[in-house]
Amino acid sequence: MAEEFSTDGMLDIYLFENEQLLEQLQERVLEQKDADCFDEDSINEIFRTMHTIKGSSGIMMFDNITAVSHKLEDVFYYLRESHPENVPHLQLVEHVLEVEDFISGELEKIRNGDPADGDASGIVADLDKFLNLLKNGGVEEGIEPPPENVHEEPKHFYIAPVATTDSRFYKIYITFYPETEMANVHAYKTVYALKEIAEDLLYSPEDIISDESSAETIVKEGFRILLQAQCTEEEIRQIIGVGYDIKEVDVYECKAEEFLQGFDFGENGPSAAESAVIDLNASVEEIESKAEAAAAAKEGEGQESKEPAKPKIAPGDFVIKSKEPGKRKTLAKDKKSDKASFISVNVSKMDQLMELIGELVISESVVLQSPDLNVPGLNLDNFKKEAAQLTKVSTDLQDVIMSMRMVPLTNTFQKMNRIVFDVSRKLGKDIDFVMVGEQTEVDKNIIEHISDPLMHIVRNSVDHGIESKEQRIESGKPERGKVTLSAKTEAGKVWISVEDDGTGLDREKIIAKARKQGLLDDNKPDSAYSDKEVYQFITLPGFSTNEQVTEYSGRGVGMDVVIQNIQTIGGTLEIESKPGLGSTMILKIPLTLAIIDGIVMEVGGSSFVMETGVIKQFIRVTEDMMIHEPNGDEYIMIRGEAYPVLRLGKWYGLDQYEEAVENGIMMILEVEDKKICLMVDKLVGEREIVVKPIPSYIKKVKGLSGCTQLGDGSIALILDAAGLIE
């Protein structure tokens, strides 16, 4: 019957669910890669993950994914049941990650519309060898290994009942969340999972494979299962767990007679008062009438009662819940869901929504700053109140839309954890990978642009930076190297740094390579180049100091790709290094598509914007407070502290900017404990600013991070405080 079932509508859910499972699997495995072995919870979790992927892939008829996930499930089934000793942990970790890579690759093919045609035979063979290794060396003598976790392709789900003295009988009722999509698919997966332990299995509705409308019935009335198996209730609950789709699972053990009566016990079966069994296919009115008849019959047998008898409700049975008068009654569980509802939205629609919000803010500024409002004697009190309310609503709307686009860096950081593990194993290096600030939230578009740059930087840290174990011992360092990946927000930017405690960058070696490639000025001595300038040479195309070409470095590509991708979103890369102690590479990613609070100012007839978060103080100064150095540098003394002064008009070579400090205004800017006084001609006011990237045909200018449109239609440049302070 599965061949008749259309899987087209299930594909998106299949991909979403399994990608989430694989991310969780990789995170759990990497968390315990340095342990002696997997703990019991992890073994159970990995077993359940593989079991779920196997089941859903079997439904979707992706045989290679089914085969490889089933084989890994066999391994963890053995670990769970036999508890073998001397398990080669790192080898097991590599096997799990190899399976994760294979399935992820197949899912990517499926998402792109290509056939999932990967060859899993090699992985399956390796897992077979590993499983045999466990069985030969991990089981104590005299202890029989558990039975094989044999998987058979389902042709149909009804299994002829073969009851034994060990057989137990269960009635199962599954309640799904109202928002669950394709509940019939989830019900199918549940039946698929139970099939492996079942001696007899019936379920209602029966047509979940061929009738897609059964999904609505399942959500409204629940999914009912009759199960005969040699297992406990706890084992059933391990297979059918409450999750994001299943709200509640009720398991009720019954007698063989009750089981054989099926979903309806019939008129000759036990009374409702004794067993509280409900015909699962009957209407609510029929259920109530049977209960009343049973109660009346019992009362007629001589039992006195002042009130009408009510049927007893056993655990796992169903509760009658009345709706409003005049409406049909339905079967429902009396427990409400506290689960949050989620909906998947295409990122392109979020981009369009963000663009519209930006246009709304600009239009709002145009209206509120219209010159028509500057009519003398015009009473605008009511307008100002309404305008303030409009501004509040638009600000709240911006915050909500921005929060919808923000996602944590956790998954991106976990991918880097995987890269460190793989590369360090292949290079024979022992490395401790530390993540700091992985919960930092950034725009989803930014994450897409920084994944590749981070991968190159992390690989370089492991390959170029961290020395071999012998070299570290010789230099007095710990045998185990350390790579730290951290993230934070500062001055409206995302700062992501990769730090290692390796050899650091060799200034002389870089200068020699740069001179050989003709990158240095022949008339300029090497000492005239600052460390910062020298380190930037490694980001140029074709530049590599690694003399031996390896799988990960030496070809002169990588760092130039990093720069290109970062510059695409207006970011910068800073490199810091101390010889023998290590290097730090810092990505500074500006807000390229956002709405910020900013101060609009004018200098020489041009408009600029500075984010309010970096402005600490506005001050008026006099000439006697200024300090002029012979080399042209200027400082100002404020409360006994000297601040460097930057005249914005002079910095950008503008005409007719205000030179007298008494006629201008100073702003104290602070970024990462660095401070500077910025002098401008005058302040215009505070505005909500829609940040737009500077067009690609304009050369990148230091100190600028974007542009915006003001309420009068003019363009203002957005200043980058960090770029001005450096």
Residue pairs with C-beta under 8 A, 6 or more apart in sequence:
1 156
1 209
1 210
2 59
2 61
2 154
2 209
4 209
4 210
5 59
5 209
5 210
6 212
7 14
7 59
7 60
7 61
9 182
9 212
10 59
10 60
10 182
10 185
11 60
11 110
12 344
13 181
13 182
13 185
14 56
14 57
14 59
14 60
15 107
15 110
15 111
16 344
17 52
17 56
18 53
18 56
18 57
18 103
18 107
19 104
19 107
21 49
21 52
21 53
22 53
22 100
22 103
22 104
22 107
23 411
23 414
24 49
25 46
25 49
25 96
25 100
26 97
26 100
26 414
26 418
27 414
28 42
28 45
28 46
29 42
29 46
29 93
29 96
29 97
29 100
30 414
30 417
30 418
30 421
32 38
32 39
32 42
32 93
33 90
33 93
33 421
34 432
35 89
36 89
37 87
37 89
38 46
38 79
38 89
38 92
40 80
43 76
43 79
43 80
44 80
44 238
46 72
46 76
46 96
47 73
47 76
47 77
47 80
48 238
48 241
50 69
50 70
50 72
50 73
50 76
50 99
51 73
51 193
51 239
52 189
52 193
53 65
53 69
53 103
54 66
54 69
54 70
54 73
54 151
55 189
55 192
55 193
56 189
57 65
57 66
57 69
58 66
58 153
58 154
58 192
59 185
59 188
59 189
59 192
62 106
62 110
62 116
64 106
64 116
64 117
64 118
64 119
64 120
65 103
65 106
65 116
65 120
67 120
67 124
68 99
68 102
68 103
68 120
68 123
68 124
68 127
69 99
69 103
70 149
70 151
71 123
71 124
71 127
71 128
71 131
72 95
72 96
72 99
72 127
73 149
74 127
74 131
74 148
74 149
75 92
75 95
75 127
75 130
75 131
75 134
77 146
77 149
78 84
78 131
78 134
78 135
78 145
78 146
78 149
79 87
79 134
81 145
81 146
82 134
82 138
82 139
82 143
82 145
82 146
84 134
84 135
84 137
84 138
84 139
85 138
85 140
86 137
86 138
87 134
87 138
88 133
90 425
91 130
92 130
93 421
94 425
95 126
95 127
95 130
97 418
97 421
97 422
98 123
98 126
99 123
99 127
102 118
102 120
102 123
105 118
106 116
106 118
107 116
109 115
109 116
109 117
109 118
110 116
135 145
139 145
149 196
151 196
154 192
154 195
157 191
157 192
157 195
157 201
157 203
158 201
158 202
159 195
159 198
159 199
159 200
159 201
160 200
161 199
161 200
161 228
162 199
162 200
163 199
163 200
163 228
163 256
164 199
164 230
166 230
167 199
167 228
167 229
167 230
167 256
168 228
168 229
168 230
168 231
168 232
168 253
169 226
169 227
169 228
169 253
169 254
169 255
169 256
169 258
169 259
170 225
170 226
170 227
170 228
170 229
170 233
170 236
170 251
170 252
170 253
170 254
171 224
171 225
171 226
171 227
171 251
171 252
171 253
171 254
171 258
171 259
171 316
172 224
172 225
172 226
172 227
172 236
172 240
172 249
172 250
172 251
172 252
173 222
173 223
173 224
173 225
173 249
173 250
173 252
173 316
173 318
174 187
174 190
174 222
174 223
174 224
174 225
174 240
174 246
174 248
174 249
174 250
175 222
175 246
175 247
175 248
175 249
175 250
175 333
176 183
176 186
176 218
176 219
176 222
176 223
176 245
176 246
176 247
177 244
177 245
177 246
177 247
177 337
177 339
178 219
178 337
179 341
179 342
180 186
180 219
180 245
181 215
182 212
182 215
183 215
183 216
183 218
183 219
183 223
183 245
184 208
184 209
184 211
184 212
184 214
184 215
184 218
185 215
186 245
186 246
187 203
187 208
187 214
187 218
187 223
188 208
188 209
190 223
190 225
190 239
190 240
191 201
191 203
191 208
191 225
193 239
193 240
194 201
194 225
194 227
194 229
194 236
194 239
194 240
195 201
197 229
197 230
197 231
197 235
197 239
198 227
198 228
198 229
199 228
199 229
199 230
200 226
200 227
200 228
200 229
200 259
201 225
201 226
201 227
201 228
202 225
202 226
202 262
202 263
203 223
203 224
203 225
203 226
204 223
204 224
204 263
204 280
204 281
205 211
205 214
205 217
205 218
205 223
207 214
208 214
208 218
220 330
221 330
221 331
222 331
222 333
224 263
224 280
226 259
226 262
226 263
227 236
228 259
229 236
233 251
233 253
236 251
237 249
237 251
240 246
240 249
241 249
242 248
242 249
244 339
247 333
247 337
247 339
248 333
248 335
250 315
250 316
250 317
251 316
252 314
252 315
252 316
252 317
254 275
257 269
258 265
258 269
258 270
258 275
258 277
261 269
261 277
263 279
263 280
263 281
264 279
264 280
264 281
264 282
265 275
265 277
265 279
269 275
269 277
270 277
271 294
271 297
271 298
272 278
272 290
272 291
272 294
272 295
272 311
273 291
273 294
273 295
273 298
273 309
273 311
273 312
274 312
275 314
276 311
276 312
276 313
276 314
276 317
277 317
278 287
278 317
278 318
279 286
279 287
279 290
282 290
284 320
284 328
284 329
284 330
284 331
285 329
287 320
288 320
291 310
291 311
292 308
294 311
295 308
295 309
295 310
295 311
296 309
298 309
299 305
299 308
299 309
303 309
313 319
318 331
319 331
319 332
319 333
319 334
320 329
320 331
321 329
321 330
321 331
321 332
321 334
322 329
323 329
323 330
347 444
347 445
350 401
350 404
350 405
350 444
351 445
351 593
353 401
354 401
354 402
354 405
354 593
357 394
357 397
357 398
357 401
357 595
358 593
358 595
358 690
358 692
359 690
360 394
360 397
361 394
361 398
361 595
361 688
361 690
362 690
362 709
362 711
364 390
364 391
364 394
364 688
365 687
365 688
365 710
365 711
366 711
366 712
366 713
368 387
368 391
368 711
369 710
369 711
369 712
370 711
373 380
373 383
391 688
394 688
395 688
398 595
398 688
402 594
402 595
405 443
405 444
405 445
406 441
406 442
406 443
406 444
407 441
407 442
407 444
407 447
408 438
408 439
408 440
408 441
409 437
409 438
409 439
409 440
409 441
409 442
409 447
409 487
409 496
410 438
410 439
412 447
412 450
412 451
412 454
413 435
413 438
413 485
413 487
414 438
415 451
415 455
416 433
416 435
416 454
416 455
416 458
416 485
417 433
417 435
419 455
419 458
419 459
419 462
420 431
420 433
420 458
420 462
420 483
421 433
423 459
423 462
423 463
423 552
424 430
424 431
424 462
424 466
426 551
427 462
427 463
427 552
428 468
428 469
429 462
429 466
429 468
429 469
429 481
430 469
430 479
430 480
430 481
431 462
431 466
431 480
431 481
431 482
431 483
432 480
432 481
432 482
432 483
433 482
433 483
433 484
433 485
434 482
434 483
434 484
434 485
435 484
435 485
435 486
436 484
436 485
436 486
436 487
437 486
437 487
437 488
438 485
438 487
440 487
440 488
440 489
440 494
442 487
442 494
442 589
443 591
443 592
443 593
443 594
445 569
445 592
445 593
446 494
446 569
446 589
446 592
449 565
449 566
449 568
449 569
450 496
450 565
450 566
450 571
450 587
450 589
452 561
452 562
452 565
453 561
453 562
453 565
453 566
453 573
453 587
454 485
454 496
454 498
454 587
456 558
456 559
456 561
456 562
457 498
457 559
457 562
457 585
457 587
458 483
458 485
458 498
459 552
459 553
459 558
460 552
460 553
460 558
460 559
461 483
461 498
461 499
461 500
461 502
461 583
461 585
462 483
462 500
462 552
463 546
463 550
463 552
463 553
464 502
464 503
464 545
464 546
464 553
465 481
465 483
465 500
465 502
465 503
465 504
465 582
465 583
466 481
466 483
466 500
466 501
466 502
467 475
467 477
467 481
467 502
467 503
469 479
472 478
472 479
472 481
473 479
475 580
477 501
481 500
481 501
481 502
482 500
482 501
483 498
483 499
483 500
484 497
484 498
484 499
484 500
485 496
485 497
485 498
486 496
486 497
486 499
487 494
487 495
487 496
487 497
488 494
488 495
489 495
490 671
490 672
491 611
491 613
491 614
491 671
491 672
491 721
491 722
492 590
492 591
492 596
492 611
492 613
492 614
493 588
493 589
493 590
493 591
493 722
494 587
494 588
494 589
495 586
495 587
495 588
495 589
496 586
496 587
496 589
497 584
497 585
497 586
497 587
498 584
498 585
499 582
499 583
499 584
499 585
500 582
500 583
500 584
501 581
501 582
502 582
502 583
503 579
503 580
503 582
504 577
504 578
504 579
504 580
504 581
504 582
504 583
505 535
505 538
505 575
505 577
505 579
505 583
506 545
506 579
507 531
507 534
507 535
507 579
509 545
510 534
510 535
510 537
510 538
510 545
511 520
511 526
511 529
511 534
513 537
513 543
513 545
514 520
514 534
514 537
514 543
515 526
517 542
517 543
519 537
519 540
519 543
520 526
520 529
531 577
532 574
532 575
535 575
535 576
535 577
536 575
537 543
538 544
538 545
538 559
538 575
539 559
539 560
539 562
539 563
539 573
539 575
540 559
540 560
541 556
541 557
541 560
542 556
542 557
542 560
543 556
543 559
543 560
544 553
544 554
544 555
544 556
546 553
546 554
547 554
548 554
549 555
562 573
563 573
566 572
566 573
566 587
566 589
567 700
569 589
569 590
569 592
569 693
570 589
570 590
570 592
570 693
570 694
570 705
570 706
571 587
571 588
571 589
571 590
572 587
572 588
572 723
573 585
573 586
573 587
573 588
574 585
574 586
574 588
575 583
575 584
575 585
575 586
576 583
576 584
576 585
576 586
577 583
577 584
588 722
590 691
590 705
590 706
590 720
591 691
591 705
591 706
592 691
592 693
592 706
593 691
593 692
593 693
594 691
595 688
595 689
595 690
595 691
596 611
596 612
596 688
596 689
596 691
597 611
597 612
597 613
597 686
597 687
597 688
597 689
598 609
598 610
598 611
598 612
598 686
598 687
598 688
598 689
598 708
598 718
599 609
599 610
599 612
599 615
599 667
599 683
599 684
599 685
599 686
599 687
600 607
600 608
600 609
600 683
600 684
600 685
600 686
600 687
600 689
600 710
600 716
601 607
601 608
601 609
601 610
601 680
601 681
601 682
601 683
601 684
602 608
602 680
602 681
602 682
602 684
603 648
603 649
603 652
603 654
603 657
603 658
603 680
603 681
604 649
604 654
604 655
604 656
604 657
604 658
604 681
605 654
605 655
605 656
606 654
606 717
607 684
607 710
607 714
607 715
607 716
607 717
608 648
608 680
608 716
608 717
608 718
608 719
609 687
609 689
609 708
609 716
609 717
609 718
609 719
610 667
610 669
610 678
610 718
610 719
610 721
611 718
611 721
612 686
614 669
614 670
614 671
614 721
615 667
615 668
615 669
616 668
616 669
616 670
616 675
617 667
617 668
618 665
618 666
618 667
618 668
618 683
619 638
619 665
619 666
619 667
619 668
620 662
620 665
620 666
621 636
621 661
621 662
621 666
622 661
622 662
623 660
623 661
623 662
625 636
625 637
625 638
625 661
626 634
626 635
626 636
626 645
626 661
627 634
627 635
627 636
627 637
627 642
628 634
629 635
633 644
634 644
634 645
634 647
635 642
635 643
635 644
635 645
636 642
636 643
636 645
636 666
636 677
638 668
638 677
643 668
643 675
643 676
643 677
644 676
644 677
645 666
645 676
645 677
645 679
646 676
646 677
646 678
646 679
646 724
647 657
647 659
647 679
648 654
648 657
648 678
648 679
648 680
648 719
649 657
649 658
649 659
649 679
649 680
649 681
650 657
651 703
651 724
652 701
652 703
657 681
658 664
658 681
661 679
663 681
664 679
664 680
664 681
664 682
665 679
665 680
665 681
665 682
665 683
666 677
666 678
666 679
667 677
667 678
667 679
667 680
668 675
668 676
668 677
668 678
669 675
669 676
669 677
669 678
669 721
669 724
669 725
671 721
671 722
671 725
672 722
674 725
675 725
676 724
676 725
678 724
687 710
687 711
689 708
689 716
689 718
690 708
690 709
691 705
691 706
691 708
691 718
692 706
692 707
692 708
692 709
693 706
693 707
694 700
694 701
694 704
694 705
694 706
694 707
702 723
703 719
703 720
703 723
703 724
704 717
704 718
704 719
704 720
704 723
705 718
705 719
705 720
705 723
706 717
706 718
707 715
707 716
707 717
707 718
708 715
708 716
708 718
709 715
709 716
710 716
